[in-house]
Amino acid sequence: MRLVLLGAPGSGKGTQATRLKDYLQVPHISTGDLLRAEVAAGSPLGLEAKAIMARGDLVSDAILLGMLEERLSRADTAGGFILDGYPRNLAQASALGALLARIGQPMDCAVQLDVDNELLVERIAGRAKAEGRADDNPESVRKRLAIYAQQTAPVVDYYRQQGKLTVVDGVGTLDDVFKRIIEAIAPVREVG
Ligand code: AMP
């Protein structure tokens, strides 16, 4: 199954994707993780992305598409994948659509984790303490939430218009939310 997880920073995408990957037996592709690995490795791409990420801005569409194309060309994605953190704007959504059409593997479904803003801010503050991510400082968090509302929210409509969207309530225990996701994607799994 080819699935994209949508949701604001702090909505629980990463955590749920980790569980879903075991359940669906497909790789979890997080563009944030791919970028953090480049930063940690000190590659030219990582050096370019580091400051942009720290202040909560989006890294360029061209860099992301190149990285994603390379990742999706690997053999382990033949049976599907879970995409987390991409697409972040409409340009990325249509680039991804074109890429998947070219390889004859269209997206099966998009799941949006719905969590209200106040709770997102609370959750990210908790994560900042636990993980110490460079971009979990208050200023960067505000920027990331604003970018989500302006640029990423339209991506939800993009998949809705394609009839691929299911919205899942992202508030509750990890188990509750996971169960809701499984129920939401069950009809698509049966078809696929
Ligand atoms: P994430 O782990 O998904 O929250 O991503 C962390 C940061 O990596 C984001 O705030 C962006 O700076 C960058 N990033 C991740 N995915 C993308 C993307 N699809 N487009 C642009 N920048 C991205």
Residues whose N, C-alpha, C, O or C-beta is under 5 A from the ligand:
A	BS01	AMP	T31 G32 D33 L35 I52 M53 G56 D57 L58 V59 L64 D84 G85 Y86 P87 R88
